[in-house]
Amino acid sequence: PFKVSVVQNLMVELALSGARSVARVSQELGLSRRTFQRRLSEHDLTFRDLVSQVRRDMAQALLSNTNLPVQDIAKLLGYKKPGAFARAFVRWTGQSPKGYRDSGRP
């Protein structure tokens, strides 16, 4: 059976290696691109939604559990500019990456 959590874990691994495409994820799962997208749709998700969720979760974990500079976290998550990452983070959490880290949130 198709499990979103398995896909999310795979996406974390691939994100850390720089591979973030729908083609790569579907290939790793042994599914065609279309079948993968159909399975996501069955869970009311798009690949873009999933990428955003994985990035948010990774960002929160990295800000909470490491002292990596925000610029390095942005790059690790695939953002070309730290400002784009900061805007996305505010959209996800309502606060800046620095504010999130300073608040000591888990």
Backbone bond lengths (Angstrom), bond angles and torsions (degrees), N, CA, C in turn:
res aa  C-N    CA-C-N  psi(-1)  N-CA   C-N-CA  omega(-1)  CA-C   N-CA-C  phi
1 P - - - 1.461 - - 1.531 111.37 -
2 F 1.294 114.85 151.53 1.464 123.01 -178.82 1.523 109.12 -79.34
3 K 1.331 116.84 122.38 1.464 121.33 179.97 1.529 109.13 -121.30
4 V 1.318 115.63 122.53 1.462 121.30 -179.49 1.524 110.05 -61.00
5 S 1.318 118.25 -37.13 1.470 120.62 -178.75 1.528 111.42 -62.95
6 V 1.325 117.26 -35.83 1.466 120.84 177.09 1.525 109.53 -65.67
7 V 1.320 116.22 -42.20 1.466 120.79 178.54 1.522 110.23 -63.70
8 Q 1.322 117.09 -42.81 1.461 120.75 179.28 1.524 111.09 -61.55
9 N 1.317 117.51 -43.85 1.471 120.64 178.58 1.522 111.01 -62.18
10 L 1.321 116.56 -43.04 1.459 120.67 177.16 1.527 110.55 -61.70
11 M 1.328 116.48 -41.17 1.459 119.90 -179.27 1.522 111.82 -65.64
12 V 1.315 117.40 -33.73 1.464 120.20 175.81 1.524 109.20 -63.06
13 E 1.323 116.38 -47.73 1.464 120.25 178.79 1.523 111.47 -59.00
14 L 1.331 116.13 -45.99 1.466 120.26 -178.80 1.525 111.45 -68.06
15 A 1.326 116.65 -36.88 1.469 119.98 179.65 1.518 110.13 -62.36
16 L 1.310 116.36 -39.92 1.459 119.81 -179.44 1.526 111.59 -67.54
17 S 1.337 116.52 -23.73 1.463 119.56 177.49 1.524 111.65 -96.13
18 G 1.336 117.73 0.70 1.458 121.27 177.62 1.516 114.77 90.10
19 A 1.326 118.70 1.55 1.463 121.89 -179.11 1.524 109.29 -99.00
20 R 1.319 117.20 110.38 1.454 120.30 -174.25 1.523 114.50 -125.01
21 S 1.290 119.90 9.93 1.457 120.56 -172.20 1.524 112.95 -84.37
22 V 1.336 114.35 152.43 1.462 119.96 176.70 1.526 109.96 -60.65
23 A 1.318 117.39 -36.02 1.463 121.04 179.17 1.525 110.62 -62.81
24 R 1.318 117.19 -43.14 1.468 121.34 -178.69 1.520 111.55 -67.39
25 V 1.323 116.57 -43.33 1.463 120.05 -179.52 1.524 110.16 -65.53
26 S 1.325 117.30 -45.90 1.468 119.51 -179.95 1.523 110.56 -63.27
27 Q 1.321 117.45 -38.81 1.469 121.57 177.96 1.529 110.28 -61.72
28 E 1.327 116.91 -45.83 1.465 120.99 179.97 1.528 111.85 -62.36
29 L 1.329 116.16 -29.66 1.462 120.81 179.60 1.526 112.08 -85.66
30 G 1.336 116.67 -7.31 1.455 120.74 -179.11 1.517 112.92 75.18
31 L 1.321 115.68 27.09 1.459 121.35 179.91 1.522 109.86 -118.85
32 S 1.325 116.07 154.34 1.457 118.55 171.12 1.527 107.57 -71.01
33 R 1.290 115.00 159.01 1.468 119.57 179.67 1.525 110.66 -57.21
34 R 1.329 116.27 -44.61 1.467 120.78 -178.16 1.532 111.23 -65.56
35 T 1.323 117.54 -42.37 1.466 120.45 178.62 1.523 110.54 -63.43
36 F 1.311 116.27 -41.80 1.466 120.36 177.59 1.524 110.49 -59.74
37 Q 1.317 117.12 -46.31 1.466 120.46 -179.59 1.531 110.79 -65.51
38 R 1.327 116.47 -35.73 1.459 120.23 177.52 1.530 110.38 -65.00
39 R 1.337 116.59 -42.58 1.470 120.58 178.61 1.536 110.73 -62.39
40 L 1.321 116.27 -42.32 1.464 119.23 176.50 1.522 110.38 -60.35
41 S 1.319 116.09 -43.47 1.461 121.66 -179.53 1.533 111.04 -60.08
42 E 1.316 116.57 -35.54 1.467 120.80 177.93 1.527 111.18 -62.72
43 H 1.326 116.21 -22.45 1.475 122.13 177.91 1.530 111.16 -103.77
44 D 1.340 115.64 17.17 1.472 122.25 -178.94 1.523 112.31 56.23
45 L 1.336 116.94 40.00 1.456 122.89 179.35 1.521 110.13 -126.04
46 T 1.310 114.53 155.43 1.459 121.67 167.77 1.521 106.60 -117.15
47 F 1.321 116.46 165.31 1.458 119.55 177.39 1.519 109.55 -60.79
48 R 1.303 116.31 -39.60 1.473 120.51 179.08 1.533 111.15 -60.18
49 D 1.344 116.14 -43.12 1.475 120.21 177.10 1.526 110.49 -58.40
50 L 1.318 115.05 -44.98 1.457 120.55 -177.45 1.526 111.52 -65.53
51 V 1.320 116.64 -42.71 1.467 120.61 176.86 1.530 109.61 -59.01
52 S 1.316 116.66 -44.31 1.460 120.78 -179.76 1.531 110.84 -62.78
53 Q 1.331 117.62 -43.93 1.470 120.90 179.06 1.526 111.31 -62.43
54 V 1.325 116.00 -44.60 1.466 120.07 -179.00 1.521 109.78 -65.17
55 R 1.326 117.31 -43.71 1.469 120.23 178.71 1.523 110.86 -61.07
56 R 1.334 116.13 -43.95 1.472 120.11 179.96 1.521 110.44 -60.62
57 D 1.325 116.28 -49.35 1.467 120.33 -178.60 1.528 111.64 -61.96
58 M 1.333 115.92 -42.90 1.470 119.43 178.96 1.524 110.70 -65.66
59 A 1.331 116.61 -41.92 1.465 120.20 -179.92 1.521 110.77 -61.04
60 Q 1.323 116.18 -45.82 1.460 119.22 -179.60 1.534 110.94 -63.31
61 A 1.319 116.60 -41.78 1.466 119.65 179.21 1.523 111.32 -65.16
62 L 1.321 116.59 -43.67 1.466 119.90 -178.83 1.529 111.67 -67.62
63 L 1.319 117.39 -37.79 1.461 120.15 178.54 1.528 111.50 -70.32
64 S 1.319 116.63 -32.79 1.467 120.72 -178.28 1.523 113.17 -81.87
65 N 1.332 116.50 -32.12 1.457 119.85 -168.42 1.522 115.71 -114.65
66 T 1.319 117.07 0.46 1.463 119.47 179.21 1.518 109.56 -135.70
67 N 1.304 115.18 168.39 1.461 120.82 173.85 1.521 110.98 -107.17
68 L 1.337 116.67 18.48 1.463 120.01 178.57 1.525 109.99 -57.82
69 P 1.313 117.50 138.55 1.462 119.49 175.05 1.531 110.50 -62.14
70 V 1.314 116.02 149.26 1.465 121.32 -179.15 1.527 110.68 -55.88
71 Q 1.332 117.47 -37.51 1.463 120.76 179.30 1.527 111.07 -60.87
72 D 1.327 117.42 -39.30 1.464 121.36 179.43 1.523 110.99 -69.60
73 I 1.323 116.62 -38.17 1.461 120.36 177.47 1.520 109.66 -64.39
74 A 1.321 116.60 -43.51 1.469 120.89 178.64 1.521 110.26 -57.80
75 K 1.320 116.42 -46.33 1.467 120.97 -179.43 1.530 110.67 -64.48
76 L 1.311 116.96 -43.63 1.459 122.18 179.62 1.529 111.38 -59.37
77 L 1.315 115.67 -34.62 1.465 120.55 -178.81 1.528 112.98 -86.80
78 G 1.327 116.55 1.39 1.458 119.63 174.63 1.510 115.53 94.43
79 Y 1.328 117.70 12.88 1.459 120.43 177.12 1.517 109.18 -89.03
80 K 1.320 116.60 133.52 1.462 120.71 179.80 1.524 111.23 -77.09
81 K 1.332 115.94 -28.11 1.467 120.55 -179.20 1.529 109.76 -129.68
82 P 1.331 116.44 134.41 1.468 119.60 179.37 1.530 113.21 -57.41
83 G 1.330 116.31 -31.37 1.462 119.80 -179.98 1.522 112.31 -63.42
84 A 1.332 116.70 -37.24 1.468 120.68 178.31 1.529 109.65 -65.65
85 F 1.328 116.02 -40.79 1.459 120.09 176.59 1.527 110.16 -63.22
86 A 1.322 117.16 -45.89 1.465 120.69 -178.53 1.527 111.07 -60.40
87 R 1.332 117.58 -41.87 1.468 120.48 178.56 1.531 110.98 -64.06
88 A 1.327 116.32 -42.45 1.469 120.09 178.13 1.527 109.93 -63.08
89 F 1.320 116.90 -42.16 1.463 120.43 -178.40 1.525 110.95 -63.68
90 V 1.323 116.81 -40.54 1.468 120.17 177.38 1.530 109.56 -63.28
91 R 1.322 117.35 -40.45 1.460 121.80 178.18 1.538 110.30 -61.46
92 W 1.336 117.29 -40.42 1.464 121.25 -178.01 1.514 112.97 -73.08
93 T 1.341 116.40 -41.02 1.465 119.85 -168.32 1.525 115.19 -118.57
94 G 1.310 116.47 -14.38 1.460 119.45 -177.62 1.520 113.76 83.89
95 Q 1.327 116.89 4.55 1.464 119.18 176.79 1.531 110.30 -145.19
96 S 1.321 114.50 162.46 1.463 120.38 -178.65 1.526 109.88 -71.23
97 P 1.343 117.32 159.74 1.459 119.18 175.44 1.530 112.22 -56.64
98 K 1.326 116.93 -42.93 1.469 120.11 179.11 1.530 110.81 -64.12
99 G 1.313 116.38 -43.14 1.463 120.15 177.88 1.519 112.07 -61.34
100 Y 1.323 115.90 -40.53 1.455 121.24 177.83 1.529 110.71 -62.70
101 R 1.315 115.63 -47.42 1.485 120.45 -179.98 1.523 109.74 -63.33
102 D 1.320 117.83 -45.26 1.467 121.58 -177.62 1.525 112.66 -65.86
103 S 1.358 116.47 -25.91 1.461 119.32 -178.79 1.529 111.96 -76.47
104 G 1.345 116.38 -13.11 1.449 120.91 178.62 1.516 113.85 71.33
105 R 1.325 116.60 23.66 1.465 120.46 179.61 1.518 110.77 -65.47
106 P 1.324 116.21 144.25 1.483 119.43 178.46 1.519 111.79 -74.39
